[in-house]
Amino acid sequence: MAGPASRAEGLARLDAFLPHAGRDYAARRNHDHGPQARGNVSMLSPWIRHRLVTEPEVVAAVLGRHAPSACAKFVQEVCWRTYWKGWFEQHPEAWSRYRAALGPLVDRLDRDAALAERYRQAVEGRTGIACFDAWAAELAGHGYLHNHARMWTASIWIFTLRLPWQLGADWFLRHLADADPASNTLSWRWVGGLQTRGKHYLARAANIAEYTDGRFDPRGELDEAAAPLPADAPFERQPLRLPSRPRPGVRAGLLMTVDDLHPESAFADMPGIEWVAAALPDAPDTVAALPEGDVARAFRAAAMADGAARWTAAAGMQVERIADPVAGLVDWARAHGLGQVVAPHACVGPLRPVLDALGPALDAHGIALVQWQRRWDAAGWPCAARGFFNFREHIGKLTADCEDMNLSA
Ligand SMILES: Cc1cc2nc3c(=O)[nH]c(=O)nc-3n(C[C@H](O)[C@H](O)[C@H](O)COP(=O)(O)OP(=O)(O)OC[C@H]3O[C@@H](n4cnc5c(N)ncnc54)[C@H](O)[C@@H]3O)c2cc1C
């Protein structure tokens, strides 16, 4: 279902979906007709999440085909990713606290047989709730779930099965081909009633029956009266990290990461930059704590290979795979006599501590670590400090000049 993880495939899918991205999408997007009938949504998220295709490219293509009013819903959905990322960047504790709570829960699975059995029943699709079990199987088998199914599955996990939300969020990250720390963590928090204080999302049997076209009807099986999860302490807002730019005339090495696998759009033609080497770290290769599923792993590996092949074609150099993302990259940079290593901005998530450690390690050898951003992120993230309602006001400005927004800030 996730399909070939290449930019060519992402662009082909975007092209095929374009006719449906207008009023069709707004009217039909909430229906989950099952894995064999997904024409009402784009299924582009694995490609966008890894930036095999980028948000401004998608928005530009859609605005090129439809009137802004007709495709407003689709554009708004694409911007949800930007909003979640921008909010996450400004509240990194949302990730660190989630991971801190997850560690002991994962350990508990080894010690608490009852919890481990309930967890296994859920992730193996053996709860007896037919819709949940079908979505559990779809998640593992396809690496994708429809947005509405993600909301229902997370809600049943939290409020009917009474499992810790952090284990559910990790379960999604293990299997989704679009596994993304910001969208996933904050969506699970939102379902639980933590993100929008006291406002939780309760899966209702009638709603599931309606939007699955009667494929499922879990009447009497769900807790439809559960209270939101108890509020947690608010997160302190942090200033956004500022982007930096490569310096002309200094030997430069490109460090590719899974967060942006389309560097040629930002860098291939950058004036004055002499690219002499490129690398892709082999780790950290997953955003989940527990072992990830085959579909997600295969998608990411193929996406990285595709990104590397495109950079080789654009810049005329091999992309070296580096096993140790700190010591190995320092050795690589020194071996090539680099003066600067240029990497996409490391978003909040498992990659950030790696680049935070790499910076000083390179600096000790007189090599600068440059973290760049796309203009899209640099323009969108500062608008995401508060709720999405407020962010929505900025979408028109953000999407006004999409081609330009693909470039580096
Ligand atoms: C509990 C839960 C967990 C989620 N985990 C992830 C995750 O790990 N990674 C991820 O990319 N998305 C996640 N989402 C958001 C959303 O479900 C998916 O992005 C969307 O379903 C992808 O399918 P699509 O490409 O067919 O979307 P479409 O409906 O075709 O939307 C077009 C594009 O808009 C973006 N988009 C749409 N809805 C959302 C949304 N709610 N939040 C952010 N971006 C959105 C995606 O890039 C998507 O490709 C999660 C949602 C929930 C409720």
The ligand as an ORCA input file, in Angstrom:
! r2SCAN-3c Opt
* xyz 0 1
  C      -3.495      9.442     16.095
  C      -2.936     10.016     14.804
  C      -1.612      9.777     14.477
  C      -1.063     10.332     13.294
  N       0.254     10.065     12.988
  C       0.811     10.619     11.876
  C       2.171     10.381     11.539
  O       2.931      9.700     12.247
  N       2.651     10.937     10.391
  C       1.867     11.711      9.569
  O       2.359     12.157      8.528
  N       0.582     11.984      9.892
  C       0.026     11.459     11.006
  N      -1.293     11.716     11.310
  C      -2.036     12.704     10.490
  C      -2.891     12.149      9.353
  O      -3.682     11.091      9.777
  C      -2.071     11.695      8.137
  O      -1.113     12.675      7.756
  C      -3.001     11.453      6.940
  O      -3.992     10.536      7.282
  C      -2.200     10.975      5.781
  O      -3.021     10.415      4.772
  P      -3.140     11.069      3.350
  O      -1.810     11.361      2.789
  O      -4.037     10.179      2.544
  O      -3.891     12.417      3.707
  P      -4.756     13.436      2.857
  O      -6.115     13.492      3.480
  O      -4.696     13.142      1.419
  O      -4.077     14.834      3.183
  C      -3.058     15.421      2.349
  C      -1.806     15.638      3.140
  O      -2.042     16.548      4.207
  C      -1.280     16.173      5.370
  N      -2.221     15.873      6.446
  C      -3.506     15.487      6.333
  N      -4.079     15.375      7.547
  C      -3.118     15.676      8.442
  C      -3.084     15.743      9.875
  N      -4.162     15.514     10.613
  N      -1.923     16.087     10.465
  C      -0.829     16.362      9.725
  N      -0.795     16.323      8.375
  C      -1.928     15.993      7.750
  C      -0.458     14.963      4.965
  O       0.811     15.364      4.539
  C      -1.262     14.387      3.807
  O      -0.470     13.625      2.934
  C      -1.872     11.152     12.472
  C      -3.207     11.403     12.829
  C      -3.734     10.826     13.975
  C      -5.180     11.099     14.328
*
